[in-house]
Structures are given as structure tokens and as C-alpha cells.
């Protein structure tokens, strides 16, 4: 079968069940240069299938095509790297070249690498400009060749960079710089969503790697996250404090410009424009302080309120006018006036330009950027989307002064044009169902796009699903009795499960409410915390693996869409059962109401609730349900602790091949668990 299209690029000798179909479907779409959406559950080997299809198209193309493999989590990078290594083992001499990279700060080897965002960017920029960063100044072409000689995970790449030798001499170069240089020649680049969907990062990255969108075949892993990630990437915040900080950054830059001008004797127009932008920032802050006080007083019993983009733009224009009036007055009275006031038609764009060019390097992690850049981004969002219905601005009364938060309601306005320009793309996830919904949300044209739904290869009898009909987290039915019933279901499930059990709930408050009083003899309880780090997760995985050996199973409790419910492979059968409490619908908010209204207007009333609420909620449950089933020999029991899962509003959101068993009380859950674990064993235990 390996002679078939795409199969020669597989990471194993023969395709798995469903894998050949996925490869063929992806190839058919990529040949048209279009986007293919594949709902492919765990077990199919979707990473290998997507790579096989993309490599087939890239290597048969007359022009060079580079595969950009995007993942939302660094932990998922390793899966791609390991897959390419296996492909290379099978292909012998014809090896695929790969570069794995993350943001600049995450790959830095200098002492200040622990700094994040603006702090790192400023220190990195200063060190490079002052020629103090020896790794940046050191060129090591041999290291770039080493990167391309054998696929390296980003952590391995960074470590090797510290000890690299050329001609018997230590040549420690910047691993981030070396990775971007090597990427110019790589067939596969593994990176985060930000590299493609954050404009500033995309422009900087593609330019450095000598790539164009047209050159890319894009693979998006866990693509069910993409609409939210794109929307989050366009989210901006505005506070008087941020504007004050932006003014301080401009003032510092202006001071540097003035010192250079004094030496050269050239007080040019750029200095006067910079002075103007500083004056505007100071005036804008005063206007915001006034308006924020007014909005706080209007909130009354609410925590947030909807405001219009034109209001924020009017405040900015008021600031422009105030600065111009001061400059005009100085001219009339013969006072000193060093301000150049741009024409009214271009002043917003000029102000934005002056903010975004305030000579600070961009950190590709995208966190904690300089305030001047953040203000520029906000103005850009207002200019691009402020006149249409896709932008939602919310004033929140939290904090010292409150804040304005911008929300883009339509991820397709950003993602659609990007996918349109690529040489083709594959979007895949175990929960990309229904594919047409995600295509709508991402603005993918219907004419040539491909869609495929691949059934799970796991036998249903090894992953039965139970729905408890006597409990719910519906707000109006919550109470002490309902919560106690949920605890009893969990208690009976744990009692009758031989190994570790994971329970996921919609929120941290509900997590604490349910598990505060749960104590099960002989079982160790571990409850997820907002403060958990990668190190904490690593230690947890060790505990889960050791628990069966010492005869003390673990009851693990976490939240949907949290650190434990997505992105972690509980491999080796370390979870025997998963319980999903409630339906993780987004809580009511001004943003959620606006999103629902926008979807209703664009995609019709029939899609309103499903697109905005029920399908995302069920997809979160499906992600949690998939945690324990990672290999063909695994088995696990899934318990859904909310009767709404069996009602049509939500049941229609589950894959068509899912069958649910109902129990009416906690004893029923216990009996079902006991029967299942008596009859069905892990293959390793047989």
C-alpha cells in the first residue's frame, strides 16, 4: 500500500484504519490549493496522515513549498518532531529537514532569558545594539547545518547550541537566530499559531525566513482552538495607566533622539512629530480618566457595559484637537512651538505609526508588549473593524480605574484571507465536528474546501459512555442536594474503578465546591490550581504512573479547557475513567451576548445557539473524554454527570457514532463501573 499517493511519506510501514482515507481526502483538497478540515479522533494518527499528504503535495510541486505545522502548545511540538524522525528512519537517505521553534525569549541562552515580554525585548535589543550579546554576534553555519541534519525538538536545539563546536572552537550562537536561518532551507517548520495569525509576528517571521504565504502548506493541529485563538490574538485593552506608560516610553525615545540631534545639530521633523505624539498621549490620558469616571458611575449594578468604537475614536480626536489648539495658541502669542501637527486626514494613522515604530523589538511570544505598541494595536483594530458589526468594545469596571477590552467577533476576517493566500492547508482535530461550522467561523470559502469526518478506530465496548439523569449544573437547579448527588456519583465511580480517575468541571468555583468535602479512603485527591506550572504537571504525571504500582489510585480534579483537560497525553493507560460534570457553556457576558447576536445575523437563527454555545461546550467535553484513550490497548469508562447531555440540544453536537447509556442514580454508576472493569481489561493486563 505504500506505493499509493502519500503513503511513501508515512511514519509507519502501512496505514492505520482510517488513515488512508484521511490522506487521500487531504491530498485531493491540497491539489486545488484549498483548505481541508478533518475531524479525526485519537488513534487514527492524524499528525502522520496530515504530514504524509502535505509532503506528497510539496514534493510533487514544481515550485518549492514549505510545510508550516502549527500547534497551540509546545508539548505538541514533540509529536511532530518524533513523527518526522520515524518517517526519516523509513526513508533512509531521503531525509526530511525540519526546524522546531518557539518565541525568541523561550529560546534565549542569555542570563536575562527568564524575563518576559517587554522586559526581554528591551534587554535583547539593547544587548544586540551595544554588541554585548555574544551568541547573537557569533555566526555558526555548522550549527544551522546540524539543525537540518536531523530533526531536533526545540529544547534539544537550545541545549546543543550551548556546546556547539566548529573547527575545534566553541561557537555558541543564538538558537533563535540559527533556527530562523535554518528555516530558510527546511521542508517542515513547527511553530505556534502566533507565527501565522498575529500580523506583527507573521510579517517579521516570514521575512526572516525568506518565505511568503504563497509558499506555505499550512497544517493546523487542534484546530478547534483556532477561532478563539484568533479572536484572543485581536483582543486589546485600554486603560489610562497604559496610555501613561506609553507616554513614558515615547518620552524616553524622544530623549534619545534629542541627544543625537544635539550632537549632529539636526533637529529634524521626526523629532517634532515624536513630540507631538507625546503631547497627544498625555492629553488622551486626561480624556480617558474623565470618561472612565463617567462610565464607572453609569455601571450601577452591572460589572460591564457595551460602548461604541466611534466613542473611543472621538476621545482620541478630542486629544488631537486639544494639542493642535495649544500649538496654534503658541504660534499666535509668539511662544516656542516645536510641534508639528499632522493634517486631520492622516493624524490617526500618523499617531499609530509613531507608536508602533517606537524602536522596541517584537517578542514572538506576544505577551506584555510595550504600552506604545499595545496602544498602536488598539488603534489599528479600531481603524480596521470599528465601522462594522464585528468589533465589540466592553468597558469593565474592574481594577483601579476600569478598562476597555476589544473583542473581534469574527475570526474569519483575520483567518480567511490568510488561508486564501496559502498554497493549501489542513485543519485537523479530534473535535473539529461539524467541519462546516469551523469553516464558517474561520471564513473558509465553500467552493473548493474539503471536509471529512473520520470515525474512531477504538472499539465502543472499550470506551462506554454513561449519562447520569439525576444531576445537572443548570444554574436554576443548583443547590446542596444536587451537588451532593454529584459527589455520590464520583464516590461510586472511584470506588469501583481499579486505577486513576479524572473529573472535569466547568469552573474553579464549582471545582472547589464539589471537591472540598470529598475524601475517599485509600485514594489520593489532587485538585488543579490556577498556579500550576509545567513542573507541577510533570510531577503529577509521575504520580499518576506510580499510583497503580503502590496501590493508591489518584482522584484527579480539573476544569474544562484547563491544563489537565487538553494537550496532555495520559499515555500508558494511566487513567481508567473520566467524569465530566455539567456543560461548560460560556458564562453570560456582554461579549457572549454580542457574539451570539453577530453569529445569528451572519449564519442564521438556526445556527445561533450551536455555533456560539452548545457545540463549543460539547467539544470541550469531547476533549476531556479523549484524554484516557491514547492507544489501541487502552480502555476507559466515561461518565457524563449532567442529564442535558442526552437532550437533543446537546446530544446533536456529539459525533454520530456515540452511544450513551443512562443511569438514574449513583448506585447505577457504581454498578456499571464494576461490570465494565470486571469484563474489560487493558491489553497489558491480559
C-alpha positions, -999 to +999 in steps of 0.1 A: +000+000+000+030+024+004+031+030-033-002+048-031-002+086-031+011+100+001+019+066+017+056+068+009+057+097+034+041+078+063+057+073+096+049+036+097+050+008+070+013+006+064-016+030+071-038+026+102-075+022+100-090+054+086-055+069+079-055+061+041-089+078+038-077+109+056-045+111+034-065+108+002-090+134+012-063+159+022-044+153-010-075+159-031-081+193-014-044+204-014-042+197-051-067+225-055-048+248-032-077+249-008-083+242+029-093+208+042-110+203+076-106+168+091-123+157+122-100+128+132-101+113+167-072+099+186-060+066+172-061+074+135-026+090+136-037+124+122-003+140+126+013+114+104-016+115+079-015+152+075+023+153+071+021+124+045-005+144+025+014+177+027+048+161+019+033+144-011+020+177-025+051+197-015+075+172-032+054+169-064+051+207-068+072+225-095+079+253-071+094+249-036+067+246-009+074+247+028+051+230+053+043+251+084+029+229+111+011+250+138+003+237+173-012+256+202+010+240+228+048+235+230+042+199+243+026+190+210+057+201+191+075+169+202+048+147+185+056+163+151+093+161+156+091+124+166+068+117+136+093+132+111+121+112+128+101+080+121+095+090+085+133+095+081+140+061+096+119+045+069+132+067+040+169+061+046+189+087+027+160+109+016+155+127+049+130+154+056+145+186+071+127+202+100+131+232+123+112+234+155+109+269+171+091+289+197+093+326+207+126+345+210+126+347+248+118+310+251+149+301+230+173+327+245+205+315+262+215+348+278+210+354+316+180+377+310+162+349+292+138+345+322+124+379+315+092+381+295+075+404+270+086+440+270+114+435+296+130+408+275+126+426+242+142+458+256+171+439+271+177+418+240+175+449+217+200+468+240+224+439+241+224+435+204+227+472+196+256+475+221+273+443+207+271+427+241+252+396+230+280+372+221+256+344+209+239+369+185+272+381+172+286+346+167+278+330+133+279+293+133+269+279+098+278+245+110+251+246+137+225+256+112+235+225+091+233+204+123+197+216+128+188+205+093+208+172+095+183+155+119+150+168+134+155+184+168+129+193+194+133+230+203+146+221+238+173+199+222+182+226+197+187+251+225+209+227+246+230+218+216+236+254+208+253+259+242+280+233+234+284+235+196+319+234+183+333+244+149+369+237+139+378+227+174+364+261+188+333+266+208+307+285+187+277+293+209+253+311+186+217+324+193+195+294+188+165+315+178+186+333+151+201+300+139+166+283+138+152+311+116+182+309+093+179+272+090+142+275+084+150+291+050+161+256+038+137+234+059+109+214+044+089+215+077+087+243+102+070+236+136+058+267+155+029+283+174-003+298+159+011+333+166+037+329+138+008+330+112-022+347+128-006+376+147+002+401+120+034+417+135+049+383+143+039+368+109+055+397+090+087+395+110+090+357+109+082+352+072+106+380+062+134+365+083+128+330+069+125+342+033+090+329+030+057+341+016+022+330+024+020+316-011+050+293-004+033+277+026+013+245+030-002+250+065-012+223+089-032+235+120-033+210+148-061+211+174-078+235+150-109+236+172-090+261+192-083+284+163-114+306+162-109+315+199-071+319+195-076+343+165-102+363+185-079+364+215-050+375+193-070+405+183-081+413+218-068+446+231-071+465+264-071+502+271-066+520+304-054+554+315-024+537+330-014+520+297-016+554+280+006+569+307+031+542+303+031+547+265+038+584+271+068+574+293+081+551+266+078+578+239+094+603+262+124+580+267+127+575+230+123+612+223+151+620+248+175+597+229+165+613+196+172+648+210+206+638+224+216+625+190+203+657+173+223+679+196+255+662+187+247+663+149+230+697+150+200+683+131+167+690+149+146+673+122+109+668+116+108+633+131+117+648+165+089+673+162+064+645+153+076+624+182+070+654+205+035+657+190+028+621+197+039+626+233+016+655+238-013+636+223-007+607+247-007+630+277-039+646+266-055+613+257-048+600+292-067+630+307-096+624+284-097+587+294-096+595+331-126+617+327-146+592+306-137+562+327-150+580+358-183+587+339-187+551+328-180+537+363-208+559+376-231+546+349-224+509+356-246+509+387-254+472+394-236+458+364-199+450+361-196+458+324-212+478+296-211+479+258-195+510+242-191+521+206-158+522+187-167+557+175-168+569+211-131+558+216-121+574+183-139+606+193-119+608+225-087+604+205-098+631+181-106+653+210-070+649+222-057+657+187-078+689+187-066+699+221-029+695+212-035+714+180-052+742+199-022+746+222+002+746+193-019+773+175-021+794+206+017+792+210+021+804+174-003+833+179+014+845+210+049+841+197+057+813+221+080+785+213+063+758+194+082+727+184+051+707+175+042+696+140+005+689+139-003+665+110-033+671+087-066+659+101-070+633+074-038+614+084-033+622+121-048+589+134-026+568+110+004+590+118-001+586+156-004+549+151+028+548+131+047+568+157+036+544+184+044+512+166+078+524+155+090+533+190+122+511+184+114+481+206+118+446+191+088+424+189+088+393+212+072+365+192+055+351+224+032+381+220+030+387+258+034+420+276+044+442+247+054+478+253+024+500+260+031+522+230+028+491+208-003+480+226-020+514+220-010+512+183-026+477+180-058+490+196-059+520+172-053+495+143-082+473+154-105+503+157-094+515+122-099+481+106-130+469+122-146+498+141-170+508+114-186+473+112-206+450+135-177+425+140-160+446+167-173+446+203-159+470+229-167+464+265-160+486+295-152+466+326-154+482+360-126+460+375-094+474+389-084+508+399-099+527+370-117+501+349-106+491+314-119+489+279-115+455+262-119+450+224-133+417+211-133+407+175-165+387+169-155+372+135-122+353+134-128+347+097-120+384+090-084+376+100-080+339+093-099+337+060-076+360+039-046+342+053-058+307+043-068+321+010-033+332+002-015+299+013-007+271-011-032+249+007-040+240+043-051+211+066-070+219+097-075+189+120-086+180+154-104+152+173-132+176+179-135+195+146-171+184+142-191+196+124-163+208+100-187+232+082-192+252+115-154+258+119-152+266+082-179+292+086-162+307+118-128+308+101-141+324+068-131+295+046-147+296+012-171+268+004-163+264-033-132+243-031-127+235+006-127+198+017-143+183+048-140+148+062-152+131+094-133+100+104-148+076+129-129+065+160-109+032+155-114+023+191-140-004+198-170+012+215-172-016+241-137-004+254-149+032+259-186+031+270-203+064+279-227+067+308-251+097+314-265+104+348-301+115+345-305+127+381-279+156+382-273+188+363-253+220+367-281+241+352-279+273+373-315+274+383-313+238+396-281+240+415-282+235+452-268+215+481-288+184+472-278+184+436-241+189+445-243+160+470-257+138+443-227+147+420-203+138+448-221+105+453-217+096+416-180+105+418-176+084+450-192+053+435-172+057+403-139+059+422-149+030+445-155+007+415-126+018+393-093-001+398-070+028+388-068+066+385-099+087+378-101+122+364-130+145+369-135+178+349-159+206+358-168+239+342-152+264+366-127+266+395-155+278+419-175+246+411-143+226+414-138+238+449-174+234+458-176+198+448-142+185+460-137+204+492-155+177+512-147+146+491-125+122+510-122+086+497-102+061+519-072+047+501-074+073+473-052+104+469-071+135+458-053+161+436-072+193+427-060+215+398-048+250+408-046+281+386-010+285+397+002+251+385+033+252+363+049+228+337+070+214+366+038+207+386+022+189+356+054+169+351+054+158+388+017+149+385+023+126+355+049+108+375+025+103+404-002+090+381+022+065+366+034+053+401-001+052+417-011+017+404+023+003+415+018+014+451-019+005+452-031+040+460-050+054+430-054+091+423-086+111+420-076+140+397-099+170+395-096+198+369-115+223+348-126+220+312-102+239+288-076+239+316-041+225+320-053+189+326-082+185+301-064+195+268-030+190+254-018+162+279-014+126+267-023+103+296-005+076+278+001+040+290-034+036+304-028+057+334-064+069+335-091+043+339-121+066+340-131+102+332-161+120+347-174+152+331-195+174+354-220+198+338-220+215+304-192+241+301-212+268+284-196+302+283-209+323+312-233+352+304-214+384+295-217+414+272-192+398+249-210+365+248-243+382+240-227+403+213-211+371+198-244+353+198-261+382+181-234+385+155-235+348+147-273+349+145-271+377+119-244+362+098-252+325+099-289+324+107-311+318+138-308+280+133-270+281+139-271+308+166-270+286+198-250+258+183-221+280+170-219+303+199-227+280+229-236+243+226-210+230+201-180+247+218-192+234+251-196+198+239-163+200+221-147+208+255-163+177+269-151+156+240-116+168+245-118+157+282-134+124+272-105+116+249-078+120+275-076+083+287-079+066+253-045+071+236-035+037+223-054+007+209-049-014+241-064+013+264-098+011+279-117+036+299-152+044+313-167+079+306-194+092+329-213+124+320-227+140+351-254+162+336-287+149+321-286+176+294-260+156+275-289+132+265-312+160+255-314+170+218-299+205+222-266+189+232-269+153+220-269+165+184-235+181+190-218+147+197-204+126+169-230+104+152-213+072+163-215+080+200-240+059+220-250+068+256-261+046+284-282+062+311-282+056+349-307+072+372-286+074+404-251+070+419-257+033+426-263+028+389-229+045+381-212+022+406-228-010+392-219+000+356-183+007+366-180-026+384-193-046+354-172-028+329-139-032+348-147-068+356-153-076+319-129-053+300-092-054+308-063-034+294-044-054+268-013-050+290-031-068+318-043-098+298 
